[in-house]
Amino acid sequence: MEDMIICHCMEVYKSEIVKAIKEKGLKTVEEVGEETNAGTGCGGCQDDIQAILDEING
């Protein structure tokens, strides 16, 4: 799977978000933000972060 920037404000890649979710057992967009800073800038990527959470956590 090709890695891509999810959060342009903070330059956070999908791989970083996936790793944080799996290692820390993250469940919410807020937790991902606290852990990686993704979604804490303009907030435009929060739907994408939620989609990654849904993908991993089912």
KAFEN-V809133 format. One record per backbone hydrogen bond with DSSP energy under -1.0 kcal/mol. NH is the residue of the N-H (numbers start at 1). CO is the residue of the C=O. If there is no record, write none. Layout:
((NH & CO) (NH & CO))
//
This chain:
((6 & 12) (7 & 12) (12 & 7) (14 & 4) (17 & 13) (18 & 14) (19 & 15) (20 & 16) (21 & 17) (22 & 18) (23 & 19) (24 & 20) (25 & 21) (32 & 28) (33 & 29) (34 & 30) (35 & 31) (36 & 32) (37 & 33) (40 & 37) (46 & 43) (49 & 45) (50 & 46) (51 & 47) (52 & 48) (53 & 49) (54 & 50) (55 & 51) (56 & 52) (57 & 53) (58 & 54))
//
